[in-house]
Amino acid sequence: MKKYLIKTAFAGVILFFTFLFNSCDLDINENPNSATGAVVTPDLILPPTVASTVYNQIYYYGYASAAYYAGFQVPGSGIAGFGEQYSYNLTSSSVTGAWTEIFANLRQYNAIIRKSTDDPKYALFGGIAHILKVYAYQLLVDAYGNVPYTEALQGKNGNYTPKYDKDSEVYQLLVGELDEAIAILKENQSHIGGGVLALNSISDPVFSGNITQWIQLANNVKLRLLVRAEGSTIDAFVQEAFGKFSTEGFLKENALVNPGYSTSTIDRQNPYWNVYHSSTAGTITQSANFYIPSRYVFSFYNGVKLSDEFRGKLIYKGFPNTPNGQLGQEVTGPDHPASTKYIWFVGTGTGTAASQDNAGILKSRTAGAPIITAAEVYFLLAEAALNGHVLDGDAQSNFEKGIEASFAYLSLKGTETALPDVSAAVADYKEANSGSYLVNYHLATTDAQRLEAIITQKYIALNIINSNEAWNEFRRTAYPRISGTDPVSTFVSIQSASTHHDKLPVRLVYPQAEINLNGDNVPVNRNPYSDLIFWDKD
């Protein structure tokens, strides 16, 4: 697999404590000159760990994998070495950080949970760590299927070969862990100052200590789990769990993490910028230098499938004249043009001179990075309502709010937080696509069309922002539709080696190091073309 050279010291400078103690779990280092569990407390562990989780999702689960599999990015001409991406020839050496780096994060969340059990003043940190642990575990399950859960993260107790739990069972356990997290937060938030330590803008880089918002985020993550698992082998569990959401409701705003992203500290900047623009020294990244969008995804903006000039200009440099191509095409021409550099940056300037008050995806080096966007939450609520679970508004109203939330997020500039009024732009979008049920929900006449509209709009809203969720939803629903080999009709690589009916991969492969160290437990079903995750409808 091609080396991803843009993996930088962001995961080493800002995350010093996180990586220093991955193996020792914070409490077995007896060197008096080194930090130990007594001084590296949950308030110090949480910020870098959640920042690392978001970075790893963007990098390993997005840029290095799902952004290809979902058709969001392709290499332009003039760059070689992408055989694995072109062919989907996934092996035990592919994207190994999706496993190793997320498990590194899980060890830190577990350390916070243990510390909060031993010292009740950290109870709120423990509740939050449970939520983030579930968030990280879902990344793993959705990519790999069966994973160690019930015996995982116990290396300090001598269990170095944990058993693997079934993916469907882990989903159920994750829902239970979220319920436990919510109970912990509710029980302890009234005791702040009376033995329970509060969180603040430094120790909580997401909500600055707002516990209600953490509970709402837990509901969001639970909603994502249940919507994905509905209709699967655990459907009876799902139907019951849909009736057990916390009364705080759902977080219908962009949940952003910002541990203090900086332009002055080496590679301690917004992770999207770090991947799709340049280092803090101004060195252009590989993706900014060579990558372009696929013709497939571009057709949702340029009028081929849908007309969306507003978002097209917010996402792509030079829209509608942005170079776009086809994955696997290596012959220079219309389907394999060269990049014009900084494709996903719509500001001005380059390197360190790049503007820092931009709309779009690359807003600034110091902007927060989303854990989950409001747009995704609205589309989850829309699908739940479509399936009979009217939790907060009907399907159509949530569908329309999801589109508006996508427009609003992309319209935010720099580090702004106040959402702009995009109602006029959304109205223009509906008018420009007046005959399409993919935009005007009321035109859909069947539940299949309604689901297609919801997932297609989610796909558009997740473009580069959260590529792995788009890949997950495509595998689950087969939307947005693909067909044939024309680059406008499919994002499948023309060099695909996949034997799956849609010629796409269906999972990642367990890393070779895991196979070597825990081979007796690693599942044998790890074919990237045929061994489905339990919720995959095939």
N, C-alpha and C positions, 0 to 999 in steps of 0.2 A: 504494500500500500504506500502511496506517496506520503512522504513526511510532511507533516503540517507544521511548517516552520514558524507560524505566527503564534504558537503556544508559547507564552512568554512568562516573564517573572511576575506577572500579575498574580499568578498562582503560587508565588514564592515570597514576594515582598509583603503585600497586604495580608497574606495568609501565613505568616511566620509561625505563629503558635499552632495553627491548625495542622500543618504538615510536620512540625517538629515532634508532635506527640501522637501521630497516627498509630504507631506500633505499640506505644507504651500506655495508651489510654489514660494518660495524665497522672497516674497515681503510683507508679512503681519506680520512678526515677529517684534515686537516693543521693545523687550528686548535689551537695549543698550549694554548689555554684551555678546550678541550673534551675530553671523554673519547674515547679512541680504542681500537683493538683491543689496544694495549699494556696498557691498564689495565682495560678491560671484558673480563674473562677468562671462560672457560666456567663457572667456579663462581659468577659473578655473573649470567650470562645464563640459566642453566638454571632456577632457581627461578621467576622471573617468567614465563618462557615456558611452562613446563608449567602454571602457574596460569592463564595466558591461554588456553591450549588447552582446558582444562577449562571455563573460563567461556564460551568461544565455542561449545563443544559444547552446554552447557546453554542458552545464550541463542539462538544462531542456528539450531542444528540441532534444538533442542528447543522452547523456548517460542515462538519466532517462526515455526516451520514444523511440524515433525513432531508436536508435541503436538496440533495441529489434525488432521493427516492420519491419526493413529492413534486419535483419539477420546478423548484424555485431558482436553482442556479445551475449553470453549466460552465465548463472551461471554454474560454474563447480561443481563437486560433493563436498560434505562436507560443504555445506551451505544451509540453509533453509530459508523460509519466502518469497518466490517469487511467491506466489499464483496469484497475480494480473498480473505479467509479464507473467506467464505461460498461464493464461487463457484469457488475454486481457480484463479482467473484469473492464473496465474503468468506473469510476463514477465521481460524482462532487467533490470527494476528491482526484482524481488522478492528479498528476503532476501539482498542482495548481500554482506553481511558473512560469509555462509557460505563465500564464495570469498575475499574480500579479507583477512579477519582470519586465516583458516587459512593462507593463503599468507604473511602476515606472520610467523606462528609458524614456518612452514617455513624462511623465510630465517634465522631465528635458530638453528634446529636445524642448518642447513647451516653457519652461521658457527662453531658449536661443533665440528662435524665437521672443517671446514677447519683450525681452530686445533689440534685434537688431532692432525691429520696433520703439521702444521708443528712442533708441540711435544709429543713423546710423553708428557710428564708428565700431559697431560690425556686420556690414552687412554681411561680409564674414562668420562669425560664424553662422549667421542665415541661409545662403544658405546651409552650410554644415549640420546644424541641420535638415533642411528639407530633405536632402538626407538620413540621418540616421534615421529620423522618418519614412520615407517610408520603409526603410530596415526593421525596427522593426515591422511596421504594416503588412508587408507581412508575417512575421513569424506568427502573430496572425491569419490572414485570412486563411492562408494555413492549420493551425491546427484546427481552430474553425468555419470557415465560416463567418456568419454575425457577425459584431462587431460594437461598437460605434465608429463613426468617425466624422461626421459633428457636433455632439453635445458633443463630448468627450473632456476631458482635460479642462473643464470649471468649475470645482468645486469651485474655488475662486469666481465665479460669481453667485453661488447659484444653479447650475444645477448638482445635485448629482445623477440624474436618466436619463442619456442620452439615446436617442433612439438608436436602432441598425440599421445600414445600411446594405443593401444586399451586400454579398461578391463580386458579380460581379460589383456592383456600386462602391464599395470601390476601387477595382482594377483600374477602370477608373479614379477615383479621385487621386489615387496614381501616376498614369502616369502624370496627370496634375500637381501634386505637384512637381514631378521631373523636369518638364519643367520650373516651376516657380523657382525652386532652381538654375537651370542652368542659367536662365536669371539674377537672383540676382548676381551670381558669375561673370558672364561676365560683367555686368554693373559696378561692384564695384572693380574688380581687378586692373583696371588702376588708381584707386584713392588711392591706398595704399600709406601712407605717407602724403596724402593730405586730411585727415579727416577720412580715413578708416584704421582701425587697421589691421596690417599683422598678420598672424599666423606663428609660428615657431615650432621647434622640441619639445618644451615643451607643447605648447597649442594645437598642432596638432600631436597626437601620431600615425598618419597613414601616412601622406604625407609630414609632416614638412612644411606645408604652400604652397605646390605646387597646385595651383588652377586648372591648366589644368588636373592634375590627378584626382582631385575631380570631375570635369565635366565628365571625362571618366568613373569614377566609377558610376556616375549617369546614364550614358548610359548603363553600365553593368546591373544595377539594373532594368532599364527600359526594357532591352532586356529579362531579366529573367521573368518579368511580362508578356510581350507580347508573348513570346514563350509558357509560361504555359497556357495563356488564348486563344491561337489560336484554332479555331474550336469549341469554346464554344458559349454560348448565346450572347457574346459580340464580336463575330468575326468581324462584320462590323467595330466596333471601332478599333479593333486590326489591321486590314488591313490598315486602314488610318494612325494609329500611327506608323506603321513600316516605313512610309516614312518621319518621322519627328524626326530623331535623330540629335543631335548636331554634327557639323562638326569636333569636336575634336576627334571623333572616340571612340574606346573602349580601356579600360585599359587591356592590354594583359600581365600582370605580376601579381604576387601574392600581393594582398593588405593586408598588415600585420599591426596589431595594436600592439604597444608596449609603454605603458605609463610609462615605467621604471620598468619592472619586475625585481625582486630582490631576491637574495638568503638570504639576511640578515634580511629583514623585515618579520614579521610573515604573512605567507600565502599571500604574495604579489608577486606571481610568475606566470609563464606561466600557463594559465588555463588548458591546456591539461595535463601538469605535475601535477597540483593540483588535477585533476580528476583521471588520469590513472597511477600515480606513487606514490608520497608521499608528505606529508606536508613539509614545510621548516624545521621542526624539525626532519624530516626523517621518520615519521610514515607512514607506507605503507597504501594506500587507499584500500577500499573495492574492487573496480574494479581490482586493481593491484594484490590483494591477492587471489581473487576467480574467476575472469572472464576468459573466453576463447572465441575464435571465433567460429562461427557456422561452421559445416561441409560444409554447402552450400557455404558461401563466401570463405572458404578456398579452395574449389575446383576450383576456378578461378586462383589459384596460383600453386597448387601441381600436375597439369597434368591431373586431372580427367575431368575438363571441358576445361581448358586452362593451358598452361605451362608458368609460370611467376616467375622463380626463382629469378630474379633480385629484383622485388618489394616484393616478399615473404620474402626475407632475410632482407629487409629494414623495413618491418612492424611487423614481428612476431619473437619473441625470439625463437631460436632453430629451425627455419624453415629448413627442411620440417617436423621436428618431433614435432612441436608445438601441444599441446593437443587441440582438437576441438570437439564440441559436437552438440547436438540437443536441441532446446528450448522446455521445458516441460518434457524432459526426466529426471527422478529422480532416476532411477535404475543405480547404478554404473556399468560402462562397457564401451564399445567402443564409445557409443553415449553420455556418461556422465562421462568423466574422470575428475580428479582433475586438477586444475591449477598448473603450475610450477612457478607461481608468476611473476609479471612484464611482462606479455605476450606481450604488445605493446612497450616494451623498448628493443632496440637492442644494447645498450651500455654495459658498464661493471660496476660492483659494485652495491650496494643497498643503500637505504636511503640517508643520506647526503653524502655518499661516492660514489654515482653514478656519472659516467662520464658526462661531460657537453659539449662534442663536438661530439654529436651523429647525425647520419643521421636518416631518418624515421620520425615518427610522434612526438615522444618525443625527441626533439633535445637538449633542455637544459631548465633549470629553467628560464632563462632570454630571451629566443628566442621570437620573435613576434608570434602572433596568427593570422591566416588568417580570414579576413572578407569574402573574396571570392578569390578563386584560379584562376590562369591563365588557368588551365586545364578546370575548369567549364565554363569559358568564351568561350574558343575555342569550346567546345561541344555545347554550346548555339548557337554560330555562325554557327556551322555545321548543326544543326537542322533547324535554320532559313533558311539557304541556301537550304536545302533539300525541304523546303516548298515554295521555290521561292523567298525568300528575301535574295539576295546576297549582304550582307552589307559590308563584308570585307573578301574576299576569298570564294572559293567554298566549298561544303560540305566535299569532300574528304580531301582537304588540311587542313581544320580546324580540322577534325577528327584526322588526323595524328599528327597535332601540339598539340592536346589535350592529346594524349598518351605521346608524348615527354615531355610536361609540367608536367604531373603527375610523370614521371620518374625523371625529374629534381628537382621538389619540394622535393620529398622523398630523393633525393641524397644530398640535402643541409645539412651541418653539423653545429650544434650549432647555433650561431648567424650570420653565413655567409649570405651574400646577393647575391654574384656573382654566377649565375647558372652554374653548371658544364656541360661539354659536355657529353651527354648521347646517342649520335647518334648510337654508336656501340651497346649499350645495347638494344636500340629500334629495331635495325636491327636484332639482335639475337632473340628478342621477336617475330618479324614477321616471321622469319624463323622457329622458334620452333612451330609456329601455322600456318604454311603455307597453310593449307587447311581450315582455319576458317575465315568466313566473319566477325566474331566478332572482329578480329584483322586486317585482310587485307580487307579493305573496298571495293576494286575493285571486290572482289568475290561476293559481295551482288548483287543479280539480280533483286530485287524488292524494292520499297520504304519501305515496311514493314521490310524487312531484313536490309535496310540501317538505319532505325530508331532504330531497335533493336541493331544494332552495336553501334550506337552513345550512346544510353541510357545505354547499358551494360558497355561500357567503362567509362561512367560518373560514374556509380555505383561503379566500381572498384576504380576510382580516388577519390571518396568521402568517401571511407571506413574509418570510425571513424572520419575523418577530418571534415566532414559535413554530419552527418547521416540524419538530417531532410530533406535535399535536396534529398537524395537518396529515402527516404520514399515518399516525394512529387512526385517525378518522377515515382516511381513505381505505385502509385495510378493513376496517369494521363495516363500512357502508358502500364501498365502491363509488363514492362521490368525492369530487366532481367526476363526471363521466369521462372515460377515455375510450378510444377505439382506433383500430387500424395502425398505420405507421406514419401518417402525415404529422409533421411536428406541431401543427396547430391542434390536432385531434388527440394527441397522446404525449405524455412526458416520458414514456419508457425509452430507455437507451436503445439505439439501433444495433448495439453490440451486446445486448443482454444475453447472458448465459442461463438465465432463470428458467426452470422447467415449470414454474407455476403458470396457471392459465393466463394470467395477465402479464406474464414475463417480468414480474417485479419480485424483489425479495420480500419475505414475510416476517423476518426476525433477524437479529444479530446472533453471532456465534460466540459461545463462552470463550474467554481468553485462554490461551495455551497455559499460562501460569496457573490458572485455576484448575485446569484439567490435570496438570502435573502434580499439584499439591493436594487436590481433593477429588482425585479421579474416581474413587469408589462411589462418590455421591453425585457427581456431575451427570445430568440426564444424558441419555444416548440420543434423544430426539433433539438434534441441533442442526438439522438441515435447513439452510436459510431460504429454501424454495418450497418446502413442503410441511414443515413442522409448525403449525399455527399456534398463535397465542389463543387462549380459550375463548376470547370474545370475538375473534376474527370469523366473520360469516363466510369467508372464502368467496 
